[in-house]
């Protein structure tokens, strides 16, 4: 289907990431599926459509933008390890500043963890993933794909900050100052080691599954 499938996959991606979370739709879905059910189904749908979109980019007509070189693969391999570790450290953690936080009322600005460095760890991981893959995929279809994701992640940080400031009022500024200036505290090593191990496992799993999921081995 070439560009037609690619355009259809892009449209489906934006629809599935915008319609279910809009105020009239999300409460209706949560009331019927529950918070856990909504999160599980929404995550599975998002990942499925993302996999389709990436596959459609690979099947689109190849129009080169810049030449490929082996060092570009090494950059992706190096960047993806911190991406996986960031995801492992950030997912299901309280984060009132961004999306994806769990039990945000339990956020302790004195122990911000990874949020000492950034209010948006998941968007940072998305930007690094997209930027690295943009470098290693110098054709038009992948350039549009990864360039869009990188721009979405960087612009999304500003848009979410603006929305959260409006929603939280003076509390946003106080919490932000507290998390940035929090003194170093002892690390909970059991929890940190578990999350870092999961991040390393995710990295190894992606290396193993990449040829089957996307038709290209990052190690070749």
N, C-alpha and C positions, 0 to 999 in steps of 0.2 A: 504493500500500500504506500510505501515511501513517505512523502511529506504529509499525505492525508492522515495516515495512522499517527504520525508524530504530532500533528496539530490536534487530533482527537484526544491523544493521551495527555497533552498539555492542558486542554480544556477540562478533561476529567479530573486532572490533578488539582487545578484551582477550584473547581466546583466542590470536590470532596474535602478540601481544606478550608472552605469558606462557609458553605451552606450549613453543615451540621453544627457549627459553633455559633451561629447567629442567635441573638436573644429569643426570637420566637420559636426557633427549631430546637435548640439545645435543651431548654427546660422540658419540652414535650418528650424528647427522647430519653432524658434522664429519668423522668417520671415513670416511664415504661420499662427501661432497661436497668435502672439503678446507676449510681456513679461508677461503680466498678465495671458493670456491663458496658456502659457507654464508652468508658476509657479503653476497654479491651477491644471492642468492635471498631471504634474509631482508629485505634492504633493499627489494627490488622488491615483495615481498609486503606489507611494512609500508606503503609508499607507496600501493600499489593499494587496500588496505583503508581507509587514511586518506581517499583521494579518494572512495571509496564512502560513507564515513561523512559527509563534508562534503556530498556531493550528497544523501544521504538526509535530512540536516537541512534542506536547502532544499526538499525535497519534503514534509516533515512539515506538518501543519496549522499555520497561522500564528496564534499567540496572543501579541499584543504585551505587552511588559513595560514599556518606556519608549519615548518618541518618538525618531524619527531626525532628525538635523540635519546639514547639510553639513559643519560643522566636525569631526564625528566621522570623516569620510573623510580629512580632512587629517591628523588624528592618526595614523591607520593608515599613511598614506603616509610620514609622518615616522619612525614607529617601525620600519617594515619595512626601511628602509635599514640602520640599525645591526644589525638582526636578521640580514640577509644577510651583512654584514661579519663579524659574530661567527661565523657558521657557516663562512665561508671561512677565517677565522683559526684555527678550532678543530678542524675535521674532519681526521682522519688525522694528528693531532699526539699525541705521547706525553702521557698524562694518567693517572697512577696513582691519582688521587683520585676519578675519576668513571667513567661508562661511555663507550664509544665511542673510548677511547684506542687508539693504534697504537704498537707497540714501546715499551711503557711502561718497560721496563728501560733505555731510552736517555734517560729524562727527566732533564734537567739543572736542578736547582732554582736554579742561578745564572743561568739564562736561561729563566725561566718563561713569557715572552711574555704572552699574554692571561691566563694563570692567576695572574699577579701580582694581578689584581683579583678573580678568582673561581675557586673550585675546579671549578665546574660551568658552563662556558660554553655547552654545548649545552642544558642545562636552563634557563639564563638566557634564551637565545634563544627557547625554547619558551614560557616564561612571558611574555615581551614580546609574542610573536606572538599568544598566546591572549588576553592582557589587552587589546591594542589591538582585536582583532576582536570581543571581547565587548562593548566599548564601542559599536562600530558596528553590532552586530546585536542589537537589543533585543527579541527574541522568545524564547519559551520553549525551542524546540528548539535554537537557537544558544546561548542562555544556558546550557543544560545542557552542550552540547558544549564551548564555549570555557571555561566555568567549571570543568569537569572537568579540562581540559588545564592550565589555570593552577594549579589546586590540586595536580594530579599533579606539576607541575614544582617547585613550592615545597616540597611535602612530600617529594618525591623527593630533594631536596638533603640534607635532614636524615637520611633513611633511608640514603642511600648513605654519608654521612659516618659514621654509626654502624656500618655494615657494614665499611667500609674500616678504621676504627679497630680493630675487632675482628680483622680479617684481618692487618693490617700491624703491630699492636702499637706499640712505641715508635717504629718507623720513620715512622709516619704523622705523629706530632707533630713530629719532627725535620724531615721533608720540608716540612711545612706552614709551619713557622717559617722555613725557609730560603727558600721561594718568596716569602713575604710580605715578607721583609727583604732580598731580593736587591738589590744596588746596581744602578743603571741601567747598561746595557751598550749598545754600539753596535748599531743595528738592521741586520739583513741586508736591505738595501733591495731587492735583486733578488727574493728570496723573498717579502718583505712586499708589494711592488708587484704581484707575480703573484697572490697570494691576494686582495688588495684589488680587483684588476681582476676576478677571478673573482666576488667578492662583488657588485660593481657589475653585472656581467653577469647574475648570478642575479636581482638586483632588477629589471633591465630585462625579463628573460625572464618573470618572474612578472607584471609589469604587462601584458605583451603577451598572455600565455596566459590570464590570469584570466577574461576574458569567455567563452572557449571551455571552460575547465575547470569554472567555477563559475557561469556565466550572468550575472555582474555585472561591470561595468567599474569598477575603483577610481578611474578618472579622470573618471567622469561625475558 
